[in-house]
Amino acid sequence: MNRTEIEQRVTDFQWVFGTEQGKRVLNDLEKICYGNSSTYKSGDNIYINEGKRQVLLYIQKWMNKKI
């Protein structure tokens, strides 16, 4: 990925999730994707939980990236 593509991706993520609607969606994702808790829950499939968490971390990475 070249610099222009990286800059565009950062801009896109920050624009989408920076809106009031995007912030609400991101807040909801943090709740269901283990944003602030362990992915291990007794009886749950840890691999599925960790997969959810990875999606959230990916979004957060692009939201927090400085260009």
N, CA, C and O atoms as a GROMACS GRO file, in nm:
protein
  268
    1MET      N    1   0.085  -0.116   0.000
    1MET     CA    2   0.000   0.000   0.000
    1MET      C    3   0.090   0.124   0.000
    1MET      O    4   0.179   0.137   0.084
    2ASN      N    5   0.066   0.213  -0.094
    2ASN     CA    6   0.150   0.334  -0.101
    2ASN      C    7   0.096   0.443  -0.009
    2ASN      O    8  -0.012   0.429   0.049
    3ARG      N    9   0.170   0.551   0.002
    3ARG     CA   10   0.136   0.658   0.097
    3ARG      C   11  -0.001   0.719   0.067
    3ARG      O   12  -0.077   0.747   0.160
    4THR      N   13  -0.032   0.739  -0.058
    4THR     CA   14  -0.161   0.796  -0.095
    4THR      C   15  -0.275   0.706  -0.052
    4THR      O   16  -0.377   0.754  -0.001
    5GLU      N   17  -0.260   0.576  -0.070
    5GLU     CA   18  -0.364   0.481  -0.028
    5GLU      C   19  -0.379   0.479   0.124
    5GLU      O   20  -0.490   0.471   0.175
    6ILE      N   21  -0.268   0.487   0.194
    6ILE     CA   22  -0.272   0.490   0.341
    6ILE      C   23  -0.343   0.617   0.388
    6ILE      O   24  -0.430   0.611   0.475
    7GLU      N   25  -0.306   0.730   0.330
    7GLU     CA   26  -0.370   0.856   0.368
    7GLU      C   27  -0.520   0.851   0.341
    7GLU      O   28  -0.599   0.900   0.421
    8GLN      N   29  -0.560   0.793   0.228
    8GLN     CA   30  -0.702   0.784   0.194
    8GLN      C   31  -0.775   0.693   0.293
    8GLN      O   32  -0.886   0.725   0.335
    9ARG      N   33  -0.714   0.582   0.330
    9ARG     CA   34  -0.777   0.490   0.424
    9ARG      C   35  -0.795   0.557   0.560
    9ARG      O   36  -0.901   0.544   0.621
   10VAL      N   37  -0.692   0.627   0.607
   10VAL     CA   38  -0.702   0.698   0.735
   10VAL      C   39  -0.814   0.801   0.727
   10VAL      O   40  -0.897   0.809   0.818
   11THR      N   41  -0.817   0.878   0.622
   11THR     CA   42  -0.922   0.979   0.604
   11THR      C   43  -1.060   0.916   0.603
   11THR      O   44  -1.152   0.966   0.668
   12ASP      N   45  -1.075   0.807   0.532
   12ASP     CA   46  -1.205   0.738   0.524
   12ASP      C   47  -1.251   0.690   0.661
   12ASP      O   48  -1.365   0.715   0.700
   13PHE      N   49  -1.164   0.621   0.733
   13PHE     CA   50  -1.201   0.568   0.864
   13PHE      C   51  -1.234   0.681   0.961
   13PHE      O   52  -1.332   0.673   1.035
   14GLN      N   53  -1.152   0.785   0.961
   14GLN     CA   54  -1.174   0.896   1.053
   14GLN      C   55  -1.301   0.972   1.018
   14GLN      O   56  -1.370   1.020   1.108
   15TRP      N   57  -1.333   0.984   0.890
   15TRP     CA   58  -1.454   1.053   0.850
   15TRP      C   59  -1.577   0.970   0.889
   15TRP      O   60  -1.671   1.023   0.949
   16VAL      N   61  -1.577   0.842   0.855
   16VAL     CA   62  -1.693   0.757   0.883
   16VAL      C   63  -1.718   0.743   1.032
   16VAL      O   64  -1.830   0.763   1.079
   17PHE      N   65  -1.615   0.708   1.108
   17PHE     CA   66  -1.633   0.683   1.250
   17PHE      C   67  -1.622   0.810   1.334
   17PHE      O   68  -1.642   0.805   1.455
   18GLY      N   69  -1.590   0.922   1.272
   18GLY     CA   70  -1.584   1.048   1.343
   18GLY      C   71  -1.718   1.121   1.350
   18GLY      O   72  -1.734   1.215   1.427
   19THR      N   73  -1.814   1.077   1.269
   19THR     CA   74  -1.947   1.137   1.274
   19THR      C   75  -2.019   1.090   1.401
   19THR      O   76  -1.976   0.995   1.466
   20GLU      N   77  -2.126   1.158   1.436
   20GLU     CA   78  -2.203   1.116   1.554
   20GLU      C   79  -2.256   0.974   1.537
   20GLU      O   80  -2.253   0.895   1.631
   21GLN      N   81  -2.303   0.943   1.417
   21GLN     CA   82  -2.352   0.808   1.390
   21GLN      C   83  -2.239   0.706   1.399
   21GLN      O   84  -2.256   0.597   1.456
   22GLY      N   85  -2.125   0.741   1.343
   22GLY     CA   86  -2.009   0.652   1.348
   22GLY      C   87  -1.960   0.628   1.488
   22GLY      O   88  -1.920   0.516   1.522
   23LYS      N   89  -1.964   0.732   1.571
   23LYS     CA   90  -1.922   0.716   1.711
   23LYS      C   91  -2.016   0.622   1.785
   23LYS      O   92  -1.971   0.543   1.868
   24ARG      N   93  -2.145   0.630   1.755
   24ARG     CA   94  -2.241   0.540   1.819
   24ARG      C   95  -2.217   0.396   1.775
   24ARG      O   96  -2.222   0.304   1.856
   25VAL      N   97  -2.191   0.377   1.645
   25VAL     CA   98  -2.163   0.243   1.594
   25VAL      C   99  -2.035   0.188   1.657
   25VAL      O  100  -2.032   0.073   1.701
   26LEU      N  101  -1.931   0.269   1.663
   26LEU     CA  102  -1.805   0.225   1.722
   26LEU      C  103  -1.823   0.191   1.870
   26LEU      O  104  -1.765   0.093   1.917
   27ASN      N  105  -1.900   0.269   1.941
   27ASN     CA  106  -1.929   0.242   2.082
   27ASN      C  107  -2.001   0.107   2.096
   27ASN      O  108  -1.970   0.029   2.186
   28ASP      N  109  -2.095   0.080   2.009
   28ASP     CA  110  -2.166  -0.048   2.011
   28ASP      C  111  -2.071  -0.163   1.980
   28ASP      O  112  -2.076  -0.268   2.044
   29LEU      N  113  -1.984  -0.144   1.881
   29LEU     CA  114  -1.886  -0.248   1.847
   29LEU      C  115  -1.791  -0.276   1.963
   29LEU      O  116  -1.754  -0.391   1.987
   30GLU      N  117  -1.753  -0.172   2.036
   30GLU     CA  118  -1.665  -0.192   2.151
   30GLU      C  119  -1.731  -0.282   2.256
   30GLU      O  120  -1.663  -0.359   2.323
   31LYS      N  121  -1.862  -0.270   2.268
   31LYS     CA  122  -1.934  -0.353   2.365
   31LYS      C  123  -1.942  -0.499   2.322
   31LYS      O  124  -1.925  -0.589   2.404
   32ILE      N  125  -1.968  -0.523   2.194
   32ILE     CA  126  -1.990  -0.662   2.150
   32ILE      C  127  -1.864  -0.730   2.097
   32ILE      O  128  -1.863  -0.850   2.073
   33CYS      N  129  -1.757  -0.650   2.079
   33CYS     CA  130  -1.633  -0.706   2.023
   33CYS      C  131  -1.519  -0.708   2.124
   33CYS      O  132  -1.402  -0.710   2.087
   34TYR      N  133  -1.554  -0.708   2.252
   34TYR     CA  134  -1.455  -0.723   2.359
   34TYR      C  135  -1.351  -0.612   2.359
   34TYR      O  136  -1.232  -0.637   2.377
   35GLY      N  137  -1.398  -0.489   2.338
   35GLY     CA  138  -1.308  -0.375   2.336
   35GLY      C  139  -1.242  -0.348   2.470
   35GLY      O  140  -1.128  -0.302   2.475
   36ASN      N  141  -1.312  -0.376   2.577
   36ASN     CA  142  -1.260  -0.347   2.710
   36ASN      C  143  -1.267  -0.466   2.805
   36ASN      O  144  -1.275  -0.450   2.927
   37SER      N  145  -1.265  -0.587   2.748
   37SER     CA  146  -1.273  -0.705   2.833
   37SER      C  147  -1.199  -0.822   2.768
   37SER      O  148  -1.158  -0.815   2.652
   38SER      N  149  -1.185  -0.927   2.844
   38SER     CA  150  -1.119  -1.047   2.795
   38SER      C  151  -1.206  -1.116   2.691
   38SER      O  152  -1.329  -1.114   2.701
   39THR      N  153  -1.143  -1.178   2.593
   39THR     CA  154  -1.219  -1.253   2.493
   39THR      C  155  -1.256  -1.391   2.546
   39THR      O  156  -1.332  -1.464   2.482
   40TYR      N  157  -1.202  -1.427   2.661
   40TYR     CA  158  -1.235  -1.558   2.719
   40TYR      C  159  -1.360  -1.547   2.805
   40TYR      O  160  -1.363  -1.472   2.903
   41LYS      N  161  -1.460  -1.621   2.768
   41LYS     CA  162  -1.581  -1.634   2.848
   41LYS      C  163  -1.613  -1.783   2.854
   41LYS      O  164  -1.615  -1.850   2.751
   42SER      N  165  -1.636  -1.833   2.971
   42SER     CA  166  -1.665  -1.975   2.989
   42SER      C  167  -1.783  -2.016   2.901
   42SER      O  168  -1.889  -1.954   2.905
   43GLY      N  169  -1.763  -2.119   2.824
   43GLY     CA  170  -1.868  -2.171   2.737
   43GLY      C  171  -1.869  -2.108   2.598
   43GLY      O  172  -1.935  -2.159   2.508
   44ASP      N  173  -1.798  -1.998   2.580
   44ASP     CA  174  -1.791  -1.932   2.450
   44ASP      C  175  -1.676  -1.988   2.368
   44ASP      O  176  -1.585  -2.052   2.421
   45ASN      N  177  -1.681  -1.963   2.239
   45ASN     CA  178  -1.572  -2.001   2.150
   45ASN      C  179  -1.472  -1.884   2.146
   45ASN      O  180  -1.499  -1.780   2.086
   46ILE      N  181  -1.359  -1.901   2.210
   46ILE     CA  182  -1.260  -1.794   2.221
   46ILE      C  183  -1.210  -1.748   2.084
   46ILE      O  184  -1.174  -1.631   2.068
   47TYR      N  185  -1.207  -1.837   1.986
   47TYR     CA  186  -1.159  -1.800   1.853
   47TYR      C  187  -1.255  -1.702   1.785
   47TYR      O  188  -1.211  -1.608   1.719
   48ILE      N  189  -1.383  -1.723   1.801
   48ILE     CA  190  -1.482  -1.630   1.746
   48ILE      C  191  -1.472  -1.496   1.818
   48ILE      O  192  -1.473  -1.391   1.754
   49ASN      N  193  -1.463  -1.500   1.949
   49ASN     CA  194  -1.453  -1.377   2.027
   49ASN      C  195  -1.328  -1.298   1.989
   49ASN      O  196  -1.334  -1.176   1.976
   50GLU      N  197  -1.217  -1.366   1.970
   50GLU     CA  198  -1.093  -1.298   1.934
   50GLU      C  199  -1.103  -1.242   1.792
   50GLU      O  200  -1.046  -1.137   1.763
   51GLY      N  201  -1.173  -1.311   1.703
   51GLY     CA  202  -1.196  -1.259   1.568
   51GLY      C  203  -1.274  -1.129   1.571
   51GLY      O  204  -1.242  -1.035   1.499
   52LYS      N  205  -1.376  -1.123   1.654
   52LYS     CA  206  -1.453  -1.000   1.670
   52LYS      C  207  -1.362  -0.888   1.720
   52LYS      O  208  -1.366  -0.775   1.669
   53ARG      N  209  -1.280  -0.920   1.817
   53ARG     CA  210  -1.190  -0.820   1.875
   53ARG      C  211  -1.091  -0.768   1.772
   53ARG      O  212  -1.059  -0.649   1.771
   54GLN      N  213  -1.043  -0.854   1.685
   54GLN     CA  214  -0.947  -0.813   1.582
   54GLN      C  215  -1.008  -0.712   1.486
   54GLN      O  216  -0.939  -0.620   1.442
   55VAL      N  217  -1.136  -0.728   1.453
   55VAL     CA  218  -1.203  -0.631   1.366
   55VAL      C  219  -1.207  -0.494   1.434
   55VAL      O  220  -1.177  -0.392   1.372
   56LEU      N  221  -1.243  -0.492   1.561
   56LEU     CA  222  -1.247  -0.367   1.636
   56LEU      C  223  -1.108  -0.303   1.642
   56LEU      O  224  -1.095  -0.182   1.621
   57LEU      N  225  -1.006  -0.382   1.669
   57LEU     CA  226  -0.869  -0.329   1.675
   57LEU      C  227  -0.824  -0.271   1.540
   57LEU      O  228  -0.752  -0.171   1.535
   58TYR      N  229  -0.868  -0.335   1.432
   58TYR     CA  230  -0.835  -0.287   1.297
   58TYR      C  231  -0.896  -0.148   1.274
   58TYR      O  232  -0.828  -0.058   1.224
   59ILE      N  233  -1.022  -0.131   1.311
   59ILE     CA  234  -1.088  -0.002   1.298
   59ILE      C  235  -1.017   0.102   1.384
   59ILE      O  236  -0.989   0.213   1.337
   60GLN      N  237  -0.988   0.067   1.508
   60GLN     CA  238  -0.922   0.161   1.598
   60GLN      C  239  -0.784   0.200   1.548
   60GLN      O  240  -0.742   0.314   1.566
   61LYS      N  241  -0.713   0.106   1.487
   61LYS     CA  242  -0.580   0.136   1.432
   61LYS      C  243  -0.589   0.248   1.329
   61LYS      O  244  -0.509   0.342   1.333
   62TRP      N  245  -0.683   0.239   1.238
   62TRP     CA  246  -0.696   0.340   1.134
   62TRP      C  247  -0.754   0.470   1.188
   62TRP      O  248  -0.722   0.578   1.138
   63MET      N  249  -0.838   0.461   1.290
   63MET     CA  250  -0.892   0.583   1.351
   63MET      C  251  -0.783   0.664   1.421
   63MET      O  252  -0.786   0.787   1.420
   64ASN      N  253  -0.688   0.596   1.482
   64ASN     CA  254  -0.585   0.662   1.562
   64ASN      C  255  -0.457   0.694   1.487
   64ASN      O  256  -0.367   0.757   1.542
   65LYS      N  257  -0.448   0.650   1.362
   65LYS     CA  258  -0.326   0.670   1.284
   65LYS      C  259  -0.314   0.817   1.243
   65LYS      O  260  -0.410   0.879   1.198
   66LYS      N  261  -0.196   0.870   1.260
   66LYS     CA  262  -0.166   1.009   1.221
   66LYS      C  263  -0.107   1.010   1.081
   66LYS      O  264  -0.024   0.926   1.047
   67ILE      N  265  -0.150   1.104   1.001
   67ILE     CA  266  -0.094   1.116   0.865
   67ILE      C  267  -0.027   1.249   0.848
   67ILE      O  268   0.026   1.278   0.740
   0.00000   0.00000   0.00000
